[in-house]
């Protein structure tokens, strides 16, 4: 096997197996640092040995075995240095643990550990994205709209706090599940978003991450079948992922919703997502809890997918749904999305006025400048539109988005 092919294999295996290996080691050894470091060392060993020896028939098994040996070696060294680590020797038993409790998937166990209430919400999400999603610190920083150095410190502090507070890696109780669910859903959705339109790298879409997020969403749905937000998040991801085949052109350019070939959408995923939305509407109508943000976002996507064309979209309903979302989550990005919908109902001038109110907080967010550029273009303000496109292109990390924004900028008159 040639060098580049081995590199591609290692990259693919990293995407597919990182979370499984880290979570398995965390279950066995009860230490997140040991789990992550041993897994990282196993991938270093793969990068050194596979080009010479070839990719093994079962790469995931090879990595798990190698990482386990690395972890045991580390624990043995520690136990020899410090008598307090003698207890680590009991962890060398290869007997698989008996599955107990409501969560029997290692990766979900690890997510709930990372989402412990002793940690701040954003810290829980960031740590889990690193350990489960295998995202780089830079990718996580983009998801949070913060500097990479800030996010690195946050993750380091989180792991230190887990160790200092003796937070156990264990199967959560039913009460833990409810308490930590908001953080878990946020994790799954951010993993999905990073896969759906990757912020870094040459691939505009990382299907491994979207598939993993949907898989986790389905497991959560099985685990908590009556929870509206679990159903809402799964519906949201299914309806969004259904449009993926039409999202990037053959030339590698982003295709926006209004330009997509809707015949290319995955109708099976749309049907499944719409069924979940209808289920939640019926539950709320029957006196259930009011919809949360994921249910509202799923309903917005259902409106989009039900429209036969972009011009047939019921934008008034979308504005109303975003209005309800703002009451739950008045974040700048929710308000930006509502302003874009307002522009479709009340005109680009009204939408632009709302967007410009967010200039200070969203100046570093490429989608803010892209939305401004489009509305300025529609208002005939070409020079300002071009400047906004330039700013959006400079901030966009996804190659498909940059290609789309560049084409739109170059189409401006003059």
C-alpha positions as CSV (number, residue, x, y, z in Angstrom):
1,X,0.0,0.0,0.0
2,X,1.4,3.4,-0.9
3,X,2.1,6.1,1.6
4,X,-0.8,8.4,0.7
5,X,-3.2,5.5,0.8
6,X,-2.0,4.5,4.3
7,X,-2.4,8.1,5.4
8,X,-6.0,8.1,4.1
9,X,-6.6,4.8,5.9
10,X,-5.4,6.3,9.2
11,X,-7.5,9.4,8.7
12,X,-10.6,7.3,8.0
13,X,-9.9,5.0,11.0
14,X,-9.4,8.0,13.2
15,X,-12.8,9.3,12.3
16,X,-14.5,5.9,12.7
17,X,-12.7,4.5,15.7
18,X,-11.4,7.3,17.9
19,X,-14.5,7.6,20.0
20,X,-14.9,3.9,20.4
21,X,-11.3,3.3,21.6
22,X,-11.3,6.3,24.0
23,X,-14.7,5.3,25.5
24,X,-13.7,1.7,25.9
25,X,-10.5,2.7,27.7
26,X,-12.4,5.2,29.9
27,X,-14.8,2.4,30.9
28,X,-12.0,0.0,31.7
29,X,-9.5,2.3,33.4
30,X,-11.7,5.1,34.7
31,X,-9.3,7.9,33.7
32,X,-10.0,10.2,30.9
33,X,-6.4,11.4,30.6
34,X,-5.2,7.8,30.4
35,X,-7.9,6.9,27.8
36,X,-7.1,9.9,25.6
37,X,-3.3,9.7,25.9
38,X,-3.2,6.0,25.3
39,X,-5.5,6.3,22.2
40,X,-3.4,9.1,20.8
41,X,-0.2,7.0,21.3
42,X,-1.9,4.1,19.5
43,X,-2.6,6.3,16.5
44,X,1.0,7.5,16.6
45,X,2.1,3.8,16.5
46,X,-0.2,3.2,13.6
47,X,1.3,6.1,11.7
48,X,4.8,4.6,12.3
49,X,4.1,1.0,11.6
50,X,1.3,0.7,9.1
51,X,3.3,2.3,6.2
52,X,5.9,-0.5,6.8
53,X,3.7,-3.4,7.7
54,X,0.4,-2.5,6.0
55,X,-3.0,-1.6,7.3
56,X,-4.2,-4.6,9.5
57,X,-7.3,-6.4,8.5
58,X,-9.2,-5.1,11.6
59,X,-7.8,-1.6,12.2
60,X,-10.1,-0.8,15.0
61,X,-9.2,-3.9,16.9
62,X,-5.5,-3.3,16.4
63,X,-5.9,0.2,17.8
64,X,-7.9,-0.9,20.8
65,X,-5.4,-3.6,21.6
66,X,-2.4,-1.2,21.2
67,X,-4.1,1.5,23.2
68,X,-5.0,-0.9,26.0
69,X,-1.3,-2.0,26.2
70,X,-0.2,1.6,26.3
71,X,-2.7,2.4,29.1
72,X,-1.5,-0.7,31.1
73,X,2.1,0.3,30.7
74,X,1.4,3.8,31.9
75,X,-0.5,2.5,34.9
76,X,2.3,0.1,35.8
77,X,4.8,2.8,35.6
78,X,2.6,5.0,37.9
79,X,2.1,2.1,40.3
80,X,5.8,1.6,40.6
81,X,6.4,5.2,41.3
82,X,3.7,5.8,43.8
83,X,2.2,3.3,46.2
84,X,-1.2,5.0,45.9
85,X,-1.5,3.6,42.4
86,X,-1.2,0.0,43.5
87,X,-5.0,-0.3,43.2
88,X,-4.6,0.2,39.4
89,X,-3.4,-3.4,39.1
90,X,-6.9,-4.7,39.6
91,X,-7.8,-3.0,36.3
92,X,-5.6,-5.4,34.3
93,X,-8.3,-8.0,34.2
94,X,-9.5,-8.6,30.6
95,X,-12.9,-9.9,31.6
96,X,-15.6,-7.6,30.0
97,X,-17.8,-5.8,32.5
98,X,-21.4,-6.7,32.9
99,X,-23.6,-4.2,31.3
100,X,-25.8,-2.5,33.9
101,X,-28.0,0.5,34.1
102,X,-29.9,2.4,31.4
103,X,-26.9,3.2,29.2
104,X,-25.0,0.3,27.6
105,X,-23.1,2.1,24.9
106,X,-19.5,3.1,25.9
107,X,-19.7,6.3,23.9
108,X,-22.9,7.4,25.6
109,X,-21.5,6.5,29.0
110,X,-18.5,8.8,28.2
111,X,-20.8,11.6,27.0
112,X,-22.7,11.5,30.3
113,X,-19.5,11.5,32.2
114,X,-18.3,14.6,30.4
115,X,-21.7,16.2,30.9
116,X,-21.4,16.0,34.7
117,X,-23.3,18.9,36.4
118,X,-20.1,19.9,38.2
119,X,-18.8,21.3,34.9
120,X,-20.1,24.4,33.2
121,X,-22.4,23.6,30.3
122,X,-20.1,24.9,27.5
123,X,-17.2,23.0,29.1
124,X,-19.2,19.7,29.1
125,X,-20.0,20.1,25.5
126,X,-16.4,21.0,24.5
127,X,-14.9,18.1,26.4
128,X,-17.3,15.6,24.9
129,X,-16.7,17.0,21.4
130,X,-13.0,16.4,21.9
131,X,-13.3,12.9,23.5
132,X,-16.3,11.5,21.5
133,X,-16.3,13.5,18.3
134,X,-12.5,13.5,18.0
135,X,-12.8,17.2,16.8
136,X,-9.7,19.3,17.1
137,X,-9.5,22.2,19.5
138,X,-9.7,24.5,16.6
139,X,-12.9,23.0,15.3
140,X,-14.5,23.1,18.7
141,X,-13.4,26.8,19.1
142,X,-15.2,27.6,15.9
143,X,-18.3,25.9,17.1
144,X,-18.3,28.2,20.2
145,X,-17.1,31.3,18.4
146,X,-14.1,31.7,20.7
147,X,-10.3,31.7,20.3
148,X,-8.5,28.4,20.0
149,X,-6.3,29.2,23.0
150,X,-9.4,29.9,25.1
151,X,-10.9,26.6,24.2
152,X,-7.7,24.7,24.8
153,X,-7.6,26.1,28.4
154,X,-11.3,25.3,28.9
155,X,-10.8,21.6,27.9
156,X,-7.6,21.3,30.1
157,X,-9.4,22.7,33.1
158,X,-12.4,20.5,32.5
159,X,-10.3,17.3,32.6
160,X,-8.4,18.6,35.7
161,X,-11.7,19.3,37.4
162,X,-13.1,15.8,36.7
163,X,-9.9,14.3,38.2
164,X,-9.8,16.6,41.2
165,X,-13.5,16.2,42.0
166,X,-13.2,12.4,41.6
167,X,-16.1,12.4,39.1
168,X,-16.6,8.7,38.3
169,X,-16.8,7.1,34.9
170,X,-19.9,5.1,35.5
171,X,-23.3,4.2,34.1
172,X,-25.6,7.1,35.0
173,X,-28.8,6.6,37.0
174,X,-32.2,7.6,35.6
175,X,-31.9,10.9,37.6
176,X,-28.5,11.6,36.1
177,X,-29.9,11.1,32.6
178,X,-32.5,13.8,33.0
179,X,-30.2,16.2,34.8
180,X,-27.5,15.9,32.1
181,X,-29.7,15.6,29.0
182,X,-29.5,19.3,27.9
183,X,-25.7,19.0,27.7
184,X,-25.9,15.7,25.9
185,X,-28.3,17.0,23.2
186,X,-26.1,20.1,22.7
187,X,-23.1,17.8,22.2
188,X,-24.8,15.6,19.7
189,X,-26.1,18.6,17.7
190,X,-22.7,20.3,17.5
191,X,-21.1,17.0,16.3
192,X,-23.8,16.9,13.7
193,X,-23.2,20.4,12.6
194,X,-19.5,20.0,12.3
195,X,-20.1,17.0,10.1
196,X,-22.8,18.6,8.0
197,X,-20.7,21.5,6.9
198,X,-17.2,21.1,8.2
199,X,-15.4,24.2,9.4
200,X,-11.9,22.9,8.7
201,X,-10.1,20.8,6.1
202,X,-10.7,20.0,2.5
203,X,-13.9,18.0,2.8
204,X,-17.0,20.1,2.9
205,X,-19.0,17.3,4.5
206,X,-17.8,14.8,7.1
207,X,-20.4,12.0,6.8
208,X,-18.8,10.1,9.7
209,X,-19.7,12.8,12.1
210,X,-23.3,13.3,10.8
211,X,-23.9,9.6,10.9
212,X,-22.4,9.3,14.4
213,X,-24.6,12.1,15.6
214,X,-27.7,10.5,14.1
215,X,-26.7,7.2,15.6
216,X,-26.4,8.7,19.0
217,X,-29.7,10.5,18.5
218,X,-31.5,7.3,17.7
219,X,-30.0,5.7,20.8
220,X,-31.2,8.6,22.9
221,X,-34.6,8.2,21.4
222,X,-34.7,4.5,22.3
223,X,-33.5,5.4,25.8
224,X,-35.9,8.3,26.4
225,X,-38.9,7.7,24.0
226,X,-41.2,10.2,25.7
227,X,-38.8,13.1,25.8
228,X,-39.9,15.8,23.4
229,X,-36.4,17.4,22.9
230,X,-34.8,14.0,22.2
231,X,-37.4,13.4,19.5
232,X,-37.0,17.0,18.3
233,X,-33.3,16.8,17.9
234,X,-33.5,13.5,16.0
235,X,-36.1,15.0,13.7
236,X,-34.0,18.1,13.1
237,X,-30.9,16.0,12.2
238,X,-32.9,13.7,9.9
239,X,-34.6,16.6,8.1
240,X,-31.3,18.5,7.7
241,X,-29.3,15.4,6.6
242,X,-32.0,14.6,4.0
243,X,-30.9,17.7,2.1
244,X,-27.2,16.7,2.2
245,X,-27.1,15.1,-1.3
246,X,-28.1,18.4,-2.9
247,X,-26.0,20.7,-0.6
248,X,-22.7,20.6,-2.4
249,X,-22.3,20.8,-6.2
250,X,-20.2,18.5,-8.4
251,X,-17.6,21.3,-8.5
252,X,-17.4,21.4,-4.7
253,X,-19.5,24.6,-4.2
254,X,-22.1,25.0,-1.5
255,X,-25.7,25.0,-2.9
256,X,-28.0,27.1,-0.8
257,X,-31.5,26.0,0.1
258,X,-33.2,28.2,-2.5
259,X,-31.0,26.8,-5.3
260,X,-31.1,23.1,-4.4
261,X,-32.5,20.4,-6.6
262,X,-35.2,19.2,-4.3
263,X,-35.6,15.9,-6.3
264,X,-32.2,14.9,-4.8
265,X,-33.4,15.1,-1.2
266,X,-33.7,11.8,0.7
267,X,-37.5,11.3,1.0
268,X,-37.2,8.4,3.5
269,X,-35.3,10.6,6.0
270,X,-37.8,13.5,5.4
271,X,-40.7,11.1,6.1
272,X,-39.1,9.8,9.3
273,X,-38.4,13.4,10.4
274,X,-41.8,14.7,9.6
275,X,-43.4,11.8,11.5
276,X,-41.5,12.8,14.6
277,X,-42.5,16.4,14.2
278,X,-46.2,15.4,13.9
279,X,-45.9,13.2,16.9
280,X,-44.6,16.1,19.0
281,X,-47.3,18.5,17.7
282,X,-49.9,15.9,18.8
283,X,-48.3,15.5,22.2
284,X,-48.2,19.3,22.8
285,X,-51.8,19.6,21.6
286,X,-52.8,16.8,24.1
287,X,-51.4,18.9,27.0
288,X,-47.8,17.9,26.9
289,X,-44.9,20.2,27.7
290,X,-44.4,23.2,25.3
291,X,-41.9,22.6,22.6
292,X,-38.2,23.3,23.2
293,X,-35.7,24.7,20.8
294,X,-34.9,21.4,19.0
295,X,-38.6,20.7,18.4
296,X,-39.0,24.3,17.1
297,X,-36.0,23.9,14.8
298,X,-37.3,20.6,13.5
299,X,-40.7,22.3,12.8
300,X,-38.9,25.0,10.9
301,X,-37.0,22.4,8.8
302,X,-40.3,20.6,8.2
303,X,-41.7,23.7,6.7
304,X,-38.7,24.0,4.4
305,X,-38.9,20.3,3.3
306,X,-42.6,20.4,2.7
307,X,-42.3,23.3,0.2
308,X,-42.2,22.1,-3.4
309,X,-39.9,25.1,-4.3
310,X,-38.2,27.9,-2.4
311,X,-40.7,30.5,-3.5
312,X,-43.5,28.3,-2.1
313,X,-42.0,28.3,1.4
314,X,-44.3,29.5,4.1
315,X,-42.0,32.1,5.5
316,X,-44.6,33.6,7.8
317,X,-44.8,30.3,9.7
318,X,-41.0,30.2,9.9
319,X,-40.9,33.8,11.3
320,X,-43.4,32.8,13.9
321,X,-41.5,29.7,14.9
322,X,-38.3,31.7,15.2
323,X,-40.2,34.2,17.3
324,X,-41.0,31.4,19.7
325,X,-37.3,30.3,19.6
326,X,-36.1,33.8,20.5
327,X,-38.2,33.6,23.7
328,X,-36.4,30.3,24.6
329,X,-33.0,31.2,23.3
330,X,-32.4,34.9,22.6
331,X,-28.9,34.2,21.3
332,X,-27.5,36.3,18.4
333,X,-27.5,33.4,16.0
334,X,-31.2,32.6,16.6
335,X,-31.9,36.3,16.1
336,X,-29.8,36.3,12.9
337,X,-31.8,33.4,11.5
338,X,-35.1,35.1,12.4
339,X,-33.9,38.3,10.6
340,X,-33.1,36.3,7.4
341,X,-36.7,34.9,7.5
342,X,-38.1,38.4,8.2
343,X,-36.4,39.6,5.0
344,X,-38.4,37.1,3.0
345,X,-41.7,38.3,4.5
346,X,-41.2,42.1,5.0
347,X,-38.4,42.7,2.5
348,X,-34.6,43.0,2.5
349,X,-34.5,46.4,4.1
350,X,-36.4,45.3,7.2
351,X,-34.3,42.2,7.5
352,X,-31.0,44.1,7.1
353,X,-32.0,46.5,9.8
354,X,-32.5,43.6,12.2
355,X,-29.3,42.0,11.2
356,X,-27.3,45.2,11.6
357,X,-28.3,45.3,15.3
358,X,-26.2,42.2,15.8
359,X,-23.0,43.6,14.2
360,X,-21.0,44.0,17.4
361,X,-21.6,40.4,18.7
362,X,-21.4,38.6,15.4
363,X,-18.6,40.5,13.6
364,X,-16.4,37.4,13.7
365,X,-19.1,35.0,12.3
366,X,-19.0,34.4,8.6
367,X,-22.7,33.7,8.2
368,X,-23.5,37.2,9.6
369,X,-21.5,38.9,6.8
370,X,-22.9,36.4,4.2
371,X,-26.5,37.3,5.2
372,X,-25.7,41.0,5.1
373,X,-24.0,40.6,1.7
374,X,-27.1,38.9,0.2
375,X,-29.5,41.5,1.5
376,X,-27.3,44.4,0.4
377,X,-27.1,42.8,-3.1
378,X,-30.9,42.6,-3.2
379,X,-31.1,46.3,-2.2
380,X,-28.7,47.2,-5.1
381,X,-25.9,48.4,-2.8
382,X,-23.2,46.6,-4.7
383,X,-20.1,48.1,-3.1
384,X,-21.2,47.4,0.4
385,X,-22.3,43.9,-0.6
386,X,-18.9,43.2,-2.1
387,X,-17.2,44.3,1.1
388,X,-19.5,42.0,3.2
389,X,-18.8,39.1,0.8
390,X,-15.0,39.7,1.2
391,X,-15.4,39.6,5.0
392,X,-17.5,36.4,4.9
393,X,-15.0,34.7,2.6
394,X,-12.2,35.6,4.9
395,X,-13.9,34.1,7.9
396,X,-15.4,31.0,6.3
397,X,-13.5,27.8,7.1
398,X,-15.4,25.5,4.7
399,X,-14.2,25.3,1.1
400,X,-17.7,24.8,-0.3
401,X,-18.9,27.9,1.4
402,X,-15.9,29.9,0.3
403,X,-16.5,28.8,-3.3
404,X,-20.2,29.8,-3.2
405,X,-19.5,33.2,-1.6
406,X,-16.8,33.9,-4.1
407,X,-19.1,33.2,-7.0
408,X,-21.8,35.4,-5.5
409,X,-19.4,38.2,-5.0
410,X,-18.0,38.0,-8.5
411,X,-21.5,38.1,-9.9
412,X,-22.0,41.6,-8.5
413,X,-22.3,44.3,-11.2
414,X,-19.2,46.5,-11.5
